[in-house]
């Protein structure tokens, strides 16, 4: 099992590129009803688990180190795992964010799980 992603390093790298990244924490089993965002949203799990389900019923179970990109206007809902979830969040209005996220990605030996990029 790999080490927990370094939250401070992720925030530093994203903010150094001008992104308004922040940390969000969900209590155990917290649930979010169906909703959509006006911008592209990113989630990078630091600890716990988060299941994100889309209107087409495609579901992503995220664990530490996993990333998810949610396109603007995409209806989805989410539920934190039994231990809750802690993740780095940021939004994008254009295509410049992926390069910043890639630059913040820890080396494979320090990342817990592969990055996932969802719909």
C-alpha positions in Angstrom: 0.0 0.0 0.0 1.3 3.4 -0.9 1.7 6.4 1.3 -1.1 9.0 1.7 -0.9 11.8 -0.9 0.8 14.9 0.5 -2.1 17.4 0.8 0.2 20.4 1.4 2.3 19.6 -1.7 -0.8 19.2 -3.9 -2.1 22.6 -2.7 1.2 24.3 -3.1 1.7 23.1 -6.7 -1.9 24.0 -7.7 -1.8 27.4 -6.1 1.6 28.1 -7.6 -0.2 27.9 -11.0 -2.8 30.4 -9.9 -5.6 27.8 -9.1 -7.9 28.5 -6.2 -7.5 25.0 -4.7 -8.9 24.2 -1.2 -9.5 21.2 1.0 -12.9 19.8 1.7 -13.8 17.3 4.3 -16.9 15.1 4.5 -18.2 13.5 7.7 -18.7 9.7 7.5 -21.4 8.7 5.1 -22.2 12.3 4.1 -24.4 12.4 1.0 -24.9 15.0 -1.7 -28.1 14.9 -3.8 -28.0 15.2 -7.6 -26.5 18.5 -8.7 -24.3 20.0 -11.4 -21.7 22.8 -11.4 -21.3 25.7 -13.9 -17.6 25.0 -14.3 -15.4 21.9 -14.6 -14.8 20.5 -11.1 -11.8 18.5 -9.9 -11.5 16.3 -6.8 -8.3 14.7 -5.6 -8.8 12.3 -2.6 -6.3 12.6 0.2 -8.0 10.2 2.7 -11.1 8.2 3.1 -13.4 7.3 0.2 -15.9 9.0 -2.0 -18.3 7.4 -4.5 -19.5 9.8 -7.3 -22.3 8.6 -9.5 -23.4 10.2 -12.8 -26.9 10.4 -14.3 -25.9 7.6 -16.7 -25.3 5.5 -13.6 -21.6 5.4 -14.2 -20.0 5.3 -10.7 -16.5 6.1 -9.5 -15.2 4.9 -6.1 -12.3 7.2 -5.2 -9.6 6.4 -2.7 -6.5 8.2 -1.6 -4.5 9.5 -4.6 -7.4 9.2 -7.0 -8.5 12.2 -9.1 -11.8 12.9 -10.8 -12.8 15.6 -13.3 -16.5 16.4 -13.6 -17.4 18.3 -16.8 -19.5 21.5 -16.4 -23.2 20.9 -16.4 -22.9 17.1 -15.6 -25.5 15.9 -13.2 -23.9 13.7 -10.5 -24.3 12.8 -6.8 -21.8 11.7 -4.2 -21.5 9.8 -0.9 -18.5 9.7 1.4 -17.3 6.4 2.8 -17.8 5.1 6.4 -14.6 7.0 7.5 -15.6 10.2 5.6 -13.5 11.8 2.9 -10.9 14.5 2.6 -10.0 15.9 -0.8 -8.4 18.8 -2.6 -10.9 20.7 -4.9 -10.5 23.2 -7.7 -12.5 24.5 -10.6 -11.6 25.3 -14.2 -13.2 27.4 -16.8 -10.7 26.5 -19.5 -8.2 23.7 -20.4 -5.2 25.0 -18.5 -5.8 23.1 -15.3 -4.9 19.6 -16.3 -1.2 20.6 -16.8 -1.2 22.1 -13.3 -2.7 18.9 -11.8 -0.2 16.7 -13.7 2.7 18.8 -12.3 1.3 18.3 -8.7 1.0 14.5 -9.1 3.3 12.7 -6.7 5.7 10.1 -8.0 4.2 6.6 -8.4 5.9 5.3 -5.3 4.2 8.0 -3.2 0.8 8.0 -4.8 -1.9 5.8 -3.4 -3.8 4.5 -6.5 -3.9 5.6 -10.0 -5.4 8.9 -11.1 -8.9 8.5 -12.6 -10.4 10.9 -14.9 -14.2 10.6 -15.2 -16.9 12.1 -17.2 
